Amino acid sequence: MGFVVTAKWTAKQGEGEKVLAAIHQLLEPSRAEPGNRFYQPNRDPDDPDVFFFYEIYDDEAAYKAHGDSEHFKRWAFDEAIPLLETRERWFYRAID
């Protein structure tokens, strides 16, 4: 069974490029995490300040390890999240 996370990040007006740069830094190390099955950030084609993430982890512990990782702390918590107007997350369990 997978642990699924979706998230919507809305950058403060005009901060989308800086958020995108941080997301680029998160991409490869997040995909390389042992418990990560799928990690796909997306950008709204009509609003460059809006980002949508679709992520699948082996379990909730793997997701928590992602949030505790050095790359997430550096690029999400320190760089991107302070530039956000809103950050929303939803959690699911995959149906096997």
N, C-alpha and C positions, 0 to 999 in steps of 0.2 A: 504494500500500500504506500502511495506517495503522499507527501505533505505539500500542498499547493499554496502558493502565495501570489496574490496579485496586488499591485501597488500603483497608485497614481500620485505622481509628484507634479505639482504646479509651481514653477519658479516665479519669483517676484518679477514683475514686468521688466524686461530687458536683461534678465540674468540667465536666460536659456542657454546661451553659448558656454557660459562658465559651468553650468550644471552638466551640459553635454560633455565637456572636457573631463569632468570628474567621472562620469559614467563610462567613458572610454577607458579610464584607468581601472575601473572596477571589473570590466568585462572579462578579461582573460583569467585573472586570479579567482574570480567567483566561479567561473566555469570549471576551473581545475580543482575545486574543493572536493574532497573525497565523497561527501554525501550529496553532492549536487548532481541532479539528473538533467536539468534544463534551466537555462538562465537567459532570458531574452528581454532586454530593454527595447522600448519603441518610442518614437517621437511622433506627436500629432502633426500630420501634414498641414493642418489649417492653423495651428497655434504652436509656434516653436518653443513656447514656455511650458508645454504640457508633455509629460513622459508617462508611459505605462509599462510596468514590468510584469512579466509572467515567469514564474519560477517554480520548479519542482525539486523537492529534496527527498531523500530516502525516508526521513522521518522528521518529527519536530525538533529533535536534538541536533540534526544536521543543519536545520534552519537557524537554530540558536547559535551554533558554531559559526555560521556565516556572519551573523550580527556581531559576534565577538572577535572576528578575524581582524588582523592588523590592517589589511587593505580596506575593509569596510569602515573601520574606525577612521582611517586616514582620509579616504576619498568620499565617503558618504557623510559620516558624522562631522568631520572637520571642514570639509570643503563644500559639498552639495547641499546638505540639509539646512545649514544656516541661510542659504539663498532661496529657500522655498517659501512660498505663500501658504501652501497646504501640502500635507503628506497624509495620504489615506492608504490603509492596508486592509486586505480581506484574506481570510484563511480557510482552506478547504482540505478535505481528505479525498484522495482519488478513489474512484469506484473501480475495483478490480474485477 
